Amino acid sequence: MENQQEITIRNEAQAFHLIEKALKQEIGDIPIQIKFDGWPILEIELEGEGYEGTITAEMAGALVELQHAMNRAFARSVHHSTNARKLTNEERQDILFKAKVDKGCSLITIDLGKFGEKLVTNLVDKMTPEHLVMTVVGLAVVAGGTLAYKAFLKHSSEDKKTSEETHKAIAMSQEETKRMAIFSQAMNTHPALDHARQDFDIARNEMLKGTADAKTISVNGVEIDREAARVISMHKRTESKAVQLNGNYFIRKVDWHIDGEVRLSVANVDNARVFQAAFTDDSLDKEQTKILQKAEWARSKVYLSINGTELRGEITTATVIGVTEQPQNKVAGE
């Protein structure tokens, strides 16, 4: 394509340089094509008796969890949904990784560059260059970056008794500390990155759990022993947090009076986020119910006040507590 700049990322330093440029709005308006060459690659090395080119069932389960995290990240970015079932069969095959297990110890190598490039293919015509960098390169860092793994270990080991050797192994260098500040800013401006980070942290935790009988586990060169892996992986399950989901919505579908509830499929006008919401028969007055019916039939927007809970970017519960009719002026793009 004419007037298109091609950027090839070969290491984590280049990835963070590009993310920092995006945060400073220095990417420009010229369309970009992002390619990955030898990065991000996830290397998991297990040493111990019986680890000769083999992995445990638990580690295999951790790799399945890694694939689930990739599927959810792709669904968020491409389909604006936290539900991986939104992926087509072709998309699932496109981002399906293959893990290579080498002999000598058990060295598992996973090239995640294909995942990043498939994201580029699906998003390059839908995002500004800066947004594309933040999404694609940010997810590459989250999924396969050494910094993301160190940050996970550091956070998960807080308030836990680990050895001095472990503290040294997971300590961040001055440069890594600077990169963490950059990435924290990226997650603040693009919450989907933080939601993906939480998904991939679950996979990272499962990797540690899958090393119960290995002497050591090393991920991208960061090595900890079996006891540290056991202690760090014993963290509390992530809990849902309360969120306000107030905004303008289109009503896609209404199921009336199911088990004493009215259930709605709603789509946010501003961000295209789709989820299920509900209210009980007597929680809204008749006038508000009529407004809902009118919005559904006319396919017009309606303002909903919604209390909800969210877990890793997914709406787990949503309750409609108020309905306000909106002016009938057409929204741009309708």
C-alpha positions in Angstrom: 0.0 0.0 0.0 1.3 3.4 -0.9 2.0 5.9 1.9 2.3 3.1 4.4 5.1 2.7 6.9 6.2 -0.8 7.9 7.5 -1.3 11.4 9.3 -4.5 12.4 9.7 -5.4 16.1 12.5 -7.7 17.0 12.7 -7.3 20.8 11.0 -6.0 23.9 13.0 -2.7 23.9 11.7 -1.8 20.5 8.2 -2.7 21.6 8.3 -0.3 24.5 9.9 2.4 22.4 6.9 2.2 20.1 4.4 2.2 22.9 6.0 5.3 24.4 5.8 7.0 21.1 2.1 6.2 20.9 1.5 7.5 24.4 3.2 10.8 23.3 1.2 10.9 20.1 4.3 10.7 18.0 3.2 7.9 15.6 1.6 10.2 13.1 -1.3 9.6 10.7 0.4 7.6 8.0 -1.0 4.0 8.1 1.4 1.4 9.5 2.0 -2.3 9.1 3.4 -4.0 12.2 5.5 -7.1 11.8 7.2 -9.3 14.4 10.6 -11.0 13.9 11.7 -13.4 16.6 9.6 -11.7 19.3 7.5 -12.2 21.3 8.6 -15.7 22.1 7.6 -17.4 25.3 10.2 -19.8 26.6 9.4 -22.1 29.5 12.2 -24.2 30.8 11.6 -27.0 33.3 14.4 -28.8 35.0 14.2 -31.9 37.3 14.0 -35.6 37.3 11.8 -36.9 34.6 11.8 -33.7 32.6 13.4 -34.9 29.3 11.3 -33.4 26.5 8.1 -34.0 28.4 5.5 -31.9 30.3 2.9 -32.7 32.9 -0.8 -32.7 32.5 -0.9 -29.6 34.7 1.5 -27.8 32.4 -0.6 -28.8 29.4 -3.6 -27.3 31.2 -1.6 -24.1 31.7 -0.9 -23.9 27.9 -4.7 -24.4 27.3 -5.3 -21.4 29.7 -2.8 -19.4 27.7 -4.7 -20.1 24.5 -7.9 -19.1 26.2 -6.3 -15.8 27.2 -5.2 -15.2 23.6 -8.8 -16.0 22.3 -10.3 -13.5 24.8 -7.8 -10.8 23.9 -8.6 -11.3 20.2 -12.3 -11.2 20.8 -12.0 -8.0 22.8 -9.9 -6.3 20.1 -11.7 -7.5 17.0 -15.3 -8.2 18.1 -15.6 -5.8 21.1 -16.6 -8.8 23.2 -15.1 -10.6 26.2 -16.7 -13.8 25.0 -14.3 -16.0 23.0 -17.3 -17.7 21.4 -17.5 -14.7 19.1 -14.4 -15.9 17.2 -15.0 -17.7 13.9 -13.5 -21.1 13.3 -11.1 -19.5 10.9 -10.0 -17.0 13.5 -9.5 -19.7 16.1 -7.2 -21.6 13.7 -5.3 -18.4 12.8 -4.3 -17.7 16.4 -3.9 -21.3 17.5 -0.3 -21.7 18.7 1.9 -24.7 18.6 4.2 -25.4 21.5 7.6 -27.0 20.7 9.1 -29.1 23.4 12.9 -29.7 23.2 14.8 -32.6 24.9 17.6 -32.3 27.4 15.4 -30.7 29.9 11.9 -29.6 29.0 12.1 -26.4 27.0 8.7 -25.2 25.7 8.9 -22.6 23.0 5.8 -20.6 21.8 6.1 -18.0 19.1 3.4 -15.4 19.6 4.4 -13.3 16.6 1.7 -14.9 14.5 -0.9 -13.9 17.0 0.2 -10.2 16.8 0.3 -10.2 13.1 -3.2 -11.6 12.8 -4.4 -8.8 15.1 -2.8 -6.3 12.8 -4.5 -7.9 9.7 -7.9 -7.6 11.4 -7.5 -4.1 12.9 -5.2 -2.1 10.5 -8.2 -0.6 8.7 -10.3 0.0 11.8 -7.9 1.9 14.1 -5.7 4.9 14.0 -1.9 4.1 13.8 -1.5 5.1 17.5 -4.5 3.0 18.6 -3.2 0.1 16.6 0.2 0.3 18.3 -1.3 0.4 21.7 -3.6 -2.5 21.0 -1.3 -4.9 19.1 2.1 -4.1 20.6 0.5 -3.8 24.0 -1.0 -7.2 23.8 2.3 -8.7 22.6 4.0 -7.3 25.7 1.2 -8.6 27.9 1.2 -12.1 26.4 4.9 -12.8 25.9 7.0 -10.0 27.4 9.5 -10.7 30.1 8.4 -7.6 32.0 4.8 -8.8 32.1 6.0 -12.1 33.7 8.2 -10.3 36.2 5.4 -7.9 37.1 3.2 -10.9 37.7 5.7 -12.6 40.0 6.4 -9.4 41.9 2.7 -8.7 42.5 1.9 -12.3 43.4 4.7 -12.6 45.8 3.8 -9.5 47.8 3.1 -10.3 51.5 4.4 -13.8 51.0 7.5 -15.4 52.4 10.0 -16.1 49.6 13.8 -16.5 49.6 16.3 -13.8 49.0 17.3 -15.6 45.8 13.7 -15.3 44.6 13.6 -11.6 45.4 16.8 -11.1 43.4 15.4 -13.2 40.5 12.2 -11.2 40.1 13.7 -7.7 41.0 13.3 -5.2 38.2 16.2 -3.3 36.8 16.2 0.5 36.5 15.3 0.2 32.8 12.5 -2.3 33.6 11.1 0.0 36.2 10.9 2.8 33.6 9.1 0.4 31.2 6.7 -0.6 33.9 5.7 3.0 34.4 5.2 3.3 30.6 3.0 0.2 30.6 1.0 1.3 33.6 0.2 4.5 31.7 -0.8 2.4 28.6 -3.1 0.2 30.7 -4.7 3.3 32.2 -5.4 4.8 28.8 -6.4 1.4 27.2 -8.2 -0.6 29.9 -8.5 -3.6 27.6 -4.8 -4.1 28.0 -5.3 -4.5 31.8 -8.1 -6.9 31.3 -5.9 -9.0 29.0 -3.1 -8.8 31.5 -5.4 -10.3 34.1 -6.3 -13.2 31.8 -2.7 -13.9 31.0 -1.8 -13.7 34.7 -4.1 -16.6 35.2 -2.2 -18.6 32.6 1.1 -17.6 34.3 -0.2 -18.7 37.6 -1.2 -22.1 36.2 2.3 -22.5 34.7 3.7 -22.2 38.3 1.2 -24.7 39.6 2.2 -27.1 36.8 5.8 -27.3 38.1 5.1 -29.2 41.4 7.7 -31.8 40.7 10.2 -29.8 38.8 13.4 -28.5 40.5 13.2 -25.1 38.8 11.0 -23.2 36.3 12.4 -20.5 34.0 10.2 -18.2 31.9 12.0 -16.0 29.4 15.2 -16.4 31.5 13.6 -15.5 34.9 14.2 -18.6 37.0 12.7 -19.5 40.4 12.7 -22.8 42.3 9.9 -25.2 43.1 9.2 -23.8 46.5 9.0 -20.2 45.2 6.6 -21.4 42.4 4.4 -23.1 45.0 4.2 -20.1 47.3 3.7 -17.5 44.6 1.0 -19.5 42.8 -1.1 -19.6 46.0 -2.9 -16.3 45.5 -6.5 -15.3 46.0 -9.0 -15.7 43.2 -9.8 -12.5 41.4 -13.1 -11.1 42.6 -15.6 -9.1 40.6 -15.7 -5.4 41.2 -18.7 -3.1 41.2 -19.0 -0.8 38.2 -21.4 1.9 36.9 -22.5 1.2 33.3 -24.8 4.2 32.8 -25.0 5.4 29.2 -26.9 5.4 25.9 -27.9 2.0 24.6 -29.7 0.3 21.8 -32.0 -2.5 22.9 -31.2 -5.6 20.7 -33.5 -8.0 22.4 -36.0 -8.3 25.3 -37.1 -11.4 27.0 -40.1 -10.4 29.1 -41.1 -12.1 32.4 -38.6 -14.9 32.7 -38.5 -16.2 36.3 -39.7 -12.9 37.5 -37.1 -10.9 35.5 -37.0 -9.0 32.3 -33.8 -9.7 30.5 -32.3 -7.3 27.9 -29.5 -7.6 25.4 -28.0 -4.1 25.2 -25.4 -2.5 23.0 -23.6 0.7 24.2 -23.8 3.5 21.7 -20.4 4.9 22.4 -18.2 1.8 22.6 -20.3 -1.0 21.0 -20.0 -3.1 24.1 -22.8 -5.7 24.2 -23.9 -7.5 27.3 -27.0 -8.9 29.2 -28.8 -6.8 31.7 -32.0 -7.4 33.8 -34.5 -6.0 36.1 -37.4 -7.4 38.2 -41.0 -6.9 37.3 -41.6 -4.3 40.0 -38.3 -2.5 40.0 -39.2 -0.1 37.2 -42.4 1.9 36.9 -44.8 1.5 34.0 -43.6 4.6 32.2 -40.0 3.4 32.2 -41.1 0.0 30.9 -43.0 1.8 28.1 -39.9 3.7 27.2 -38.0 0.4 26.9 -40.6 -1.1 24.7 -40.7 2.0 22.4 -36.8 2.0 22.1 -36.8 -1.7 21.2 -39.6 -1.4 18.6 -38.2 1.9 17.1 -34.6 0.7 17.3 -33.8 4.0 19.0 -31.3 4.8 21.7 -32.3 5.0 25.3 -30.4 6.1 28.4 -30.0 3.3 31.0 -28.8 3.6 34.5 -27.1 0.2 35.2 -25.4 -1.2 38.3 -23.0 -4.0 37.4 -20.1 -6.1 38.4 -17.0 -6.8 36.2 -14.4 -9.5 36.2 -11.3 -9.1 34.0 -13.2 -6.8 31.6 -16.3 -9.0 31.4 -19.7 -7.9 32.7 -20.7 -10.6 35.2 -24.0 -9.0 36.4 -25.9 -5.9 35.2 -29.1 -4.6 36.7 -31.1 -1.8 35.1 -32.2 0.7 37.8 -33.5 3.6 35.6 -34.6 4.3 32.0 -34.7 7.8 30.4 -36.1 8.4 26.9 -33.7 10.2 24.5 -34.5 12.7 21.7 -35.2 11.1 18.4 -32.4 12.8 16.5 -30.4 10.4 14.5 -26.9 9.6 15.8 -24.1 9.9 13.3 -23.5 6.5 11.7 -26.9 5.1 12.5 
